[in-house]
Amino acid sequence: MADKYVSAHGPKGTGDGSSEENAWSLENALMYAAADDFVWVKNDGTYSGTFVVGCGGSYTENTHIYFAGYNNINNCDLENHISDMDYGKEYWQGPLNPDAADCWVDVDGQGAATHVVYQYQKNNIHWRNFYFHNNNKAAFNCAFYVKSCSGVTFTKCKFTDAYTNLWVDIGSTNCEIKYCFFRDSTVMNLEIGGGSYLNIYSHCVFDGGMVKMYRSVGCNSIFVGGSYGIGAFYYQNIVFNNTMYNQTSYCLGYGHNSYAGGLIEYNNIFIPAAKNIAAIYRNGNGSITYSGYGCAYCVGEDSALDSLYGGEKGLNVNPGFVDAAGKDFRVRNPLVLRGGMPDFAGNASQIGAVLQEYQFANRARAANPARLSIIK
């Protein structure tokens, strides 16, 4: 795996990406990076404008290109390809602390009337520690638009200020969005649509709610506000261990007038804005294949919902969030902590999003590399 380097002030020196002194520009990195390159993108300024991804790995041959943001290369683990931005103590503090300093590389569309980053038919590209945003929310402008791609991942990224913040579209498959933060979209924070399938998002925070799914999996994520949290509208979707809070229309929707949708949901917490708002709403055609082990309640009115959660072994109790107003959604009610679907060994699990890795105090930096090497 070859290490390559990018600077906001690039191209520098020879401009071949061989070192920090000879860094690529981001435009050149997106054009010339080759399969199995690990591209270190320095946080030394704003990467302004719009970008088209011209490089990619072969999905059939399982080749990959990695883009990772960093601050100081001397504080990175080059052997294991762990950025200094990945360490919780100094920089990265998780999707529940999205405004922590120096944990993102800033990619700013600066009002462009198009996508900030456009990636079409480029497979096995992995993004880590980037902030994609724009201030032009005109129709169909995305902070990042993925079209007809396979094996794309976003880890510890932030998406804001676009019509749709992240759109995974038109036959994209096996893409993963994890430990990411979304805010301030016009229409949708995350849309997985248009014939896409076998995609997953996990351990994310959606401030403003609004995820639309198409034959995919959504788990261990927190949805705050919005008309709805999750719209599992198209075909079959699996939704589990999520916390949906303060939605104004419904928390989880499924079904479609043109596409019959099948939903599997379990271990979810539903906390709508008012007790007369549905936890789960059927939109057009569709059926629930399985529903169970959820918890529904209206914290604002301190009341069970008018339409109780009816899934198998469900609960209609206050989960006892530590501080919902402060967006601390750890639960304290022991019924919810131990009321989830039993695991394969018969042990009870927790209902709701399980983000303990970043909800609790960070361990010392020396303890982090082994843990991070597992989840990177």
Secondary structure, 3 states (H helix, E strand, C coil): CEEEEECCCCCCCCCCCCCCCCCECHHHHHHHCCCCEEEEEECCCCEECCEEECCCECCCCCCCEEEEEECCHHHCECCCCECHHHCCCCCCCCCCCCCCCCCCEEEECCCCCCCCEEEECCECEEEECEEEECCCCCCCCEEEEEECCECCEEECCEEEEEEEEEEEECCCECCEEECCEEEEEEEEEEEECCCCECCEEECCEEECCCEEEECCEEECCEEECCCCCEEEEECEEEEECCEEECCCCEEEEECECCCCCEEEEECCEEECCCCCCEEEEECCECEEEEEECCEECECCCCECCCCCCCCECCECCCCCEEECCCCEEEECCHHHHCCECCCCCCCCECCCCCCHHHHCCCCCHHHHHHHHHHHC
